Amino acid sequence: MTWLFLYLAFFFCALVAYDLFLLKQYEVEYWSFGFALLNALVITKVIMIGEYAKLGRMHENKGVFVSALWKALVFALLVFAFHIVEEVVKRMIHGSDLARASRELRIDQLASRTIVVLCTFIPLFAFREFRRVMGEEQFHGLVFRKRGGVTGND
């Protein structure tokens, strides 16, 4: 869970920094970074709930790339659904009824966030699929162990 959170936090904070520089906002809004970290934590929980529910396992018997893309798509759609529920609940807390809260949703904004999340999920699930296929020990050795040279026997 910690590695997943750190991965997402890195990307979401990078997006906040990108917005700040792109929009030439020289007054750094530290709350934006806090919300990015909170969003990373929430999405980490959404992924863990989805994995517990065994979502995205439909194509695990196919190639790693196909399986990773499928899982990235399924989990991005799950995050999209959670964002919709979150926005409706947030608007209802601030006094809107369900019908008005649903009408006020900015689907285009939520869809654009989901596209960014999907692009973030593709390398994440690719690494996770490689780890699943190779096994934890072999993957860890490949990624973290220092290699002496290319001999083919390592």
Phi, psi and omega in degrees: 000322182295315180296321178297314178299315181297321178298310181294319180298320178302311182292317183290323176291326176297321178294322177296315178298320177300313177301317182297318180285320182295318181274003179055041177272102183278342173273105184292126178266098184294336178297327180298321177292322177297318178293326177296318178294319178296318178297320177298320179294318180295316181292327174301315178296321178298316179297316181295321177295316178297321177292322177297325178278002177063036178285148174081006183274004185301324186248025180293338179276355178266188181299158182299320181295315180296315180298318180294317178296319179298312180296320178299318180293313181298315182287329175295320177294324176296317177296320177301314179297317178296323178295321178297312179299317180300315180295319179296314180297319180299317180291325178291324177296326180272016170107355179278151172274174186299316182296314180292319179298322179291321180292328184278357180297139175261083183300323180297321179291317178295322179294320179293322175298320181293325177295319177296317178297318178301315179295329176285326182286332184301306178293327178300308182286335174296313177298318181294324178289320174301318179296320180294316184287318183282333187098148185301313185292314181294319178296315180299317178297320180292319185277320190252343183278140177284131181258137183281330182175176182264099179246342181086351181258000182284000000 
